[in-house]
Amino acid sequence: SRRASTTKARFAASTLPMAKKGNDVWQTRVDLAATYRLCDRMGYNEGICNHLTAMVPGSEDQFLVIPYGMAWSEVTASSLLLVDGKGNVLEGEGTVEDTAFYIHSRIHLYDPKNRGCVLHTHMPWSTALCCLKGMKLEMCHQNCLRFYNSIAYDTEFNGLVLNQNEADRLNSVMENNHVLFHANHGVIVVGPNVAEAFDDLYYLERAAQVTVLAMSTGRPLNIISDEIAHKFQEDLRNGKNEWATLHFESRKRELLAGDDADFCT
């Protein structure tokens, strides 16, 4: 029965190694694996492409990433590769996709402390905006205000990012912003940790969805004033870390209660 299967899943989840006491590296693996599963559920992935990475705590040039060819729905904490800034696989089985290495390594190395997590997706609503002339996320909804003055827009598309020069160019456009819209391509979201990066990725897609739907009516957008946007940002800073953590923890509990409970193995 449905109730019996749910109970079984919860019982099994309670025995899984969600965290190993004092092991920040394992916790980062668990959190990144959860993000892959959540983004898969939400339709943010595209085939076996796109990539989500997280810096290893205590390191300035080592990060975790999915092995190329693995579906996001298959990712577990132990299946993630540990890679260094030169592309060497230090732990795990498999290879790193070239664009994943170039994009993520350069962004992480730019500021390891504030770019502890880098999420690159082609999620549909945000990517739709990247396909428009101007591709601006207008400040027309509360969720949009989360990204007021923190989005960089790269209007130059040069194909696949397969070398350090192009990766560095993307990085230079992004500067100190925590979101990049890349024309004809997709978005990159960075954060100091997995929870905050995931929270921003989620709300960015929600903001883009509402914006595109509003634009589809053909009527003018009702833009929020800069004064209100500044005030919103001030209020957001006071609780953003806590809100992001609570949101992310609730999502992990959803995974543990269902068919994705093995993410933390």
Secondary structure per residue as TSV (DSSP state, phi and psi in degrees):
chain	resnum	aa	ss	phi	psi
A	1	S	-	360.0	162.5
A	2	R	H	-60.2	-43.4
A	3	R	H	-63.7	-41.8
A	4	A	H	-64.0	-42.2
A	5	S	H	-67.2	-37.5
A	6	T	H	-65.6	-43.4
A	7	T	H	-61.4	-42.2
A	8	K	H	-61.4	-43.4
A	9	A	H	-62.6	-41.2
A	10	R	H	-67.9	-37.9
A	11	F	H	-65.5	-44.1
A	12	A	H	-63.4	-40.6
A	13	A	H	-62.9	-32.6
A	14	S	H	-67.4	-17.7
A	15	T	T	-97.4	-3.2
A	16	L	S	-80.5	152.4
A	17	P	-	-79.5	71.0
A	18	M	S	-57.0	-37.5
A	19	A	-	-153.5	145.0
A	20	K	-	-108.5	123.8
A	21	K	T	-49.9	125.4
A	22	G	T	76.9	4.7
A	23	N	-	-106.4	90.6
A	24	D	H	-68.2	-30.5
A	25	V	H	-65.7	-45.1
A	26	W	H	-63.4	-40.2
A	27	Q	H	-61.9	-38.2
A	28	T	H	-65.4	-38.4
A	29	R	H	-61.7	-45.4
A	30	V	H	-61.2	-45.6
A	31	D	H	-65.8	-40.9
A	32	L	H	-69.4	-40.1
A	33	A	H	-61.5	-40.2
A	34	A	H	-60.8	-39.5
A	35	T	H	-65.6	-40.2
A	36	Y	H	-60.0	-46.4
A	37	R	H	-64.8	-43.4
A	38	L	H	-64.0	-43.9
A	39	C	H	-66.8	-32.5
A	40	D	H	-64.5	-45.9
A	41	R	H	-58.6	-37.0
A	42	M	T	-86.9	-2.5
A	43	G	T	77.0	27.5
A	44	Y	-	-85.4	-16.0
A	45	N	-	-87.7	172.0
A	46	E	B	-142.7	99.0
A	47	G	T	59.8	-131.8
A	48	I	T	-104.1	17.2
A	49	C	B	-96.3	179.3
A	50	N	-	71.9	158.0
A	51	H	E	-153.3	144.5
A	52	L	E	-125.9	129.6
A	53	T	E	-134.9	158.6
A	54	A	E	-143.8	137.2
A	55	M	E	-68.7	145.3
A	56	V	-	-77.0	127.4
A	57	P	T	-54.0	133.0
A	58	G	T	89.0	-4.5
A	59	S	-	-115.6	153.7
A	60	E	S	-113.3	0.6
A	61	D	S	-145.6	14.3
A	62	Q	E	-119.4	133.9
A	63	F	E	-141.9	161.7
A	64	L	E	-99.6	142.5
A	65	V	E	-155.0	156.8
A	66	I	-	-69.2	142.3
A	67	P	-	-67.9	139.1
A	68	Y	T	-64.7	132.1
A	69	G	T	103.4	-10.1
A	70	M	-	-88.6	135.3
A	71	A	-	-71.4	148.1
A	72	W	G	-61.4	-29.1
A	73	S	G	-72.1	-10.8
A	74	E	G	-99.3	-11.2
A	75	V	-	-66.1	134.7
A	76	T	-	-126.2	167.2
A	77	A	G	-58.2	-40.0
A	78	S	G	-81.5	-14.7
A	79	S	G	-85.3	-13.7
A	80	L	S	-67.5	142.7
A	81	L	E	-85.4	144.6
A	82	L	E	-102.1	121.6
A	83	V	E	-125.7	147.0
A	84	D	E	-100.1	178.3
A	85	G	T	-66.7	-8.7
A	86	K	T	-102.8	0.1
A	87	G	S	92.6	6.5
A	88	N	-	-77.5	133.2
A	89	V	E	-83.0	113.3
A	90	L	E	-90.8	-30.4
A	91	E	E	-145.5	144.4
A	92	G	S	104.1	169.5
A	93	E	S	-113.9	130.5
A	94	G	S	126.7	-174.8
A	95	T	-	-123.4	161.5
A	96	V	-	-97.2	129.5
A	97	E	-	-64.4	139.9
A	98	D	H	-58.2	-46.5
A	99	T	H	-66.9	-31.4
A	100	A	H	-62.4	-44.7
A	101	F	H	-65.0	-51.0
A	102	Y	H	-64.7	-47.4
A	103	I	H	-63.0	-51.2
A	104	H	H	-77.4	-38.5
A	105	S	H	-62.2	-42.9
A	106	R	H	-69.6	-37.1
A	107	I	H	-69.8	-43.5
A	108	H	H	-60.9	-47.4
A	109	L	H	-66.2	-25.3
A	110	Y	H	-60.3	-39.0
A	111	D	-	-160.1	79.4
A	112	P	T	-56.5	-31.7
A	113	K	T	-70.7	-47.1
A	114	N	T	-94.1	-7.3
A	115	R	-	-121.2	49.5
A	116	G	S	-68.5	-22.2
A	117	C	E	-135.0	133.6
A	118	V	E	-127.5	121.2
A	119	L	E	-117.6	118.3
A	120	H	E	-118.3	120.1
A	121	T	E	-138.2	166.0
A	122	H	-	-111.3	38.2
A	123	M	-	-56.5	137.9
A	124	P	H	-61.4	-45.3
A	125	W	H	-70.8	-42.4
A	126	S	H	-67.6	-40.5
A	127	T	H	-67.4	-31.4
A	128	A	H	-58.5	-40.8
A	129	L	H	-65.1	-33.2
A	130	C	H	-67.0	-15.8
A	131	C	T	-94.4	1.2
A	132	L	S	-98.9	149.0
A	133	K	S	-62.8	127.4
A	134	G	S	93.6	-37.5
A	135	M	-	30.3	40.2
A	136	K	-	-92.4	136.9
A	137	L	-	-82.4	103.6
A	138	E	-	-73.0	147.1
A	139	M	S	-83.4	69.8
A	140	C	-	-109.9	-1.1
A	141	H	S	-148.0	156.8
A	142	Q	H	-53.7	-42.5
A	143	N	H	-63.6	-31.8
A	144	C	H	-64.3	-33.1
A	145	L	H	-65.2	-20.1
A	146	R	T	-60.0	-22.5
A	147	F	T	-114.7	17.7
A	148	Y	T	-60.6	124.4
A	149	N	T	58.3	28.2
A	150	S	-	-133.3	15.8
A	151	I	E	-112.9	130.2
A	152	A	E	-99.7	143.6
A	153	Y	E	-118.4	117.2
A	154	D	E	-102.7	110.6
A	155	T	-	-89.3	0.3
A	156	E	-	-105.1	120.0
A	157	F	-	-113.4	121.4
A	158	N	-	-117.8	21.9
A	159	G	S	87.5	-158.8
A	160	L	S	-63.7	143.2
A	161	V	-	-87.4	94.4
A	162	L	-	-119.4	17.1
A	163	N	S	-154.0	162.9
A	164	Q	H	-66.9	-33.2
A	165	N	H	-61.5	-44.6
A	166	E	H	-69.5	-37.2
A	167	A	H	-63.6	-40.8
A	168	D	H	-67.6	-33.1
A	169	R	H	-64.7	-45.2
A	170	L	H	-58.1	-42.8
A	171	N	H	-63.1	-39.6
A	172	S	H	-68.7	-32.8
A	173	V	H	-70.4	-39.6
A	174	M	H	-67.2	-36.3
A	175	E	T	48.9	-126.2
A	176	N	T	-98.1	11.2
A	177	N	-	-76.3	157.6
A	178	H	S	-106.2	7.7
A	179	V	E	-138.0	138.9
A	180	L	E	-126.2	126.1
A	181	F	E	-97.1	120.2
A	182	H	E	-107.5	118.8
A	183	A	T	-53.0	136.4
A	184	N	T	60.5	21.2
A	185	H	T	-138.3	-80.4
A	186	G	E	175.7	-158.7
A	187	V	E	-124.4	156.0
A	188	I	E	-128.0	130.3
A	189	V	E	-123.2	132.9
A	190	V	E	-122.5	155.8
A	191	G	E	-158.2	164.7
A	192	P	S	-69.1	-21.5
A	193	N	S	-149.6	172.1
A	194	V	H	-65.2	-41.8
A	195	A	H	-60.6	-47.2
A	196	E	H	-69.0	-37.6
A	197	A	H	-66.1	-44.2
A	198	F	H	-61.6	-44.2
A	199	D	H	-58.0	-44.3
A	200	D	H	-66.7	-40.6
A	201	L	H	-60.5	-45.2
A	202	Y	H	-60.1	-50.2
A	203	Y	H	-73.4	-25.3
A	204	L	H	-64.7	-44.5
A	205	E	H	-67.0	-37.1
A	206	R	H	-64.1	-42.1
A	207	A	H	-63.9	-43.1
A	208	A	H	-65.0	-39.1
A	209	Q	H	-61.5	-48.9
A	210	V	H	-62.3	-40.3
A	211	T	H	-63.8	-47.7
A	212	V	H	-63.9	-40.1
A	213	L	H	-64.2	-41.1
A	214	A	H	-65.2	-41.6
A	215	M	H	-63.1	-32.4
A	216	S	T	-66.8	-17.0
A	217	T	T	-73.9	-19.0
A	218	G	T	81.8	-1.4
A	219	R	S	-93.1	155.7
A	220	P	-	-63.5	142.4
A	221	L	-	-74.0	143.7
A	222	N	-	-93.0	94.5
A	223	I	-	-78.8	134.3
A	224	I	-	-78.7	141.9
A	225	S	-	-67.1	155.3
A	226	D	H	-60.8	-35.8
A	227	E	H	-60.5	-47.1
A	228	I	H	-67.9	-38.1
A	229	A	H	-62.4	-42.9
A	230	H	H	-61.4	-44.5
A	231	K	H	-63.1	-41.1
A	232	F	H	-60.9	-43.8
A	233	Q	H	-61.7	-39.7
A	234	E	H	-62.4	-45.4
A	235	D	H	-64.6	-37.8
A	236	L	H	-64.8	-41.6
A	237	R	H	-60.3	-30.9
A	238	N	H	-68.2	-23.8
A	239	G	H	-135.8	5.5
A	240	K	H	-58.3	-46.7
A	241	N	H	-60.8	-45.2
A	242	E	H	-65.5	-44.2
A	243	W	H	-62.9	-42.1
A	244	A	H	-63.8	-42.2
A	245	T	H	-63.4	-45.1
A	246	L	H	-62.7	-41.6
A	247	H	H	-61.9	-48.6
A	248	F	H	-65.5	-41.8
A	249	E	H	-62.4	-37.8
A	250	S	H	-65.3	-36.7
A	251	R	H	-68.9	-37.0
A	252	K	H	-65.8	-36.0
A	253	R	H	-63.8	-36.3
A	254	E	H	-61.4	-42.1
A	255	L	H	-62.2	-43.2
A	256	L	H	-65.4	-25.0
A	257	A	T	-88.1	-1.4
A	258	G	S	-130.0	-155.1
A	259	D	T	-74.8	-8.6
A	260	D	T	-98.7	17.4
A	261	A	G	-64.4	-16.1
A	262	D	G	-82.3	3.0
A	263	F	G	-56.8	-29.8
A	264	C	G	-95.3	19.0
A	265	T	-	-95.5	360.0
